[in-house]
């Protein structure tokens, strides 16, 4: 039986880390594509040389030629420019839209049956662009943001309560950034709602830190944005799909009336399996949460309007 094939479009910080994680988890063979000559080849070789030490069997190919991605099961797009200090994700819009247009055309040509995971920012507008440009059904174009934002929230909660991260589940809906909607009442520690364990004022601070999580790291790094946690998040999504786990994860999905929103990518809980998004889970929101989600959708709509998708 052939191994799964995973194509990574963009072999920068996230692309390279993704390749390594996918190898460590033995999810399949990896093709790393980038327009920069030598970078995908060097990273692919370096990771392949780590495989005997870490005991994983997978083929790693670095390439500047799209034909190598032919027949991929999952394509993860990280191509684009990351932000620098002082920039918002939205500042990347026009540059990354041009890159996305080029990338999606090639993905459709060489891997027409793949499931596309979009990581490039601004995430929701890029996911919407990929969906519109690809002509794929909505279940095969998924944006990565919610798993990352939830992971950040979980890390902060675990640190606050000095408990294992494994005890903490958290749900973050909506956009990536200011319009994120962390659902505190659905976030638990060993099954106990965090609202019973953390005082409201302190919880509000953790929520704000989650919203600013990406910017906090950009400020430290100065020359780029976060890549370890984003790579882990995209790997979890790819694993759920490739292993047909039917795992419920917060993802950017194209809504067609769910949560009262139509025709836009918004962060909602999705069941991921071999077909991609197999179900959008609808949970009851309070009026306040629904208003926050609508605000996220409005922000996505505005950005999509600028690039006409
Ligand atoms: N086709 C393929 N790759 C491209 C293209 C293109 N048209 N244009 C740029 N790239 C590549 C760059 O050469 C670079 O190697 O995309 C890679 C991006 O890598 P980094 O600059 O290291 O950025 P990274 O930190 O990986 O983030 C990638 O994900 O989280 C988002 O905001 C982030 O949009 C950014 C993206």
Boltz pocket constraint, residues with backbone or C-beta under 6 A from the ligand:
constraints:
  - pocket:
      binder: B
      contacts: [[A, 9], [A, 10], [A, 11], [A, 12], [A, 13], [A, 14], [A, 15], [A, 33], [A, 34], [A, 35], [A, 36], [A, 39], [A, 77], [A, 78], [A, 79], [A, 80], [A, 81], [A, 82], [A, 83], [A, 92], [A, 96], [A, 99], [A, 102], [A, 103], [A, 119], [A, 120], [A, 121], [A, 122], [A, 224], [A, 225], [A, 226], [A, 227], [A, 230]]
      max_distance: 6.0
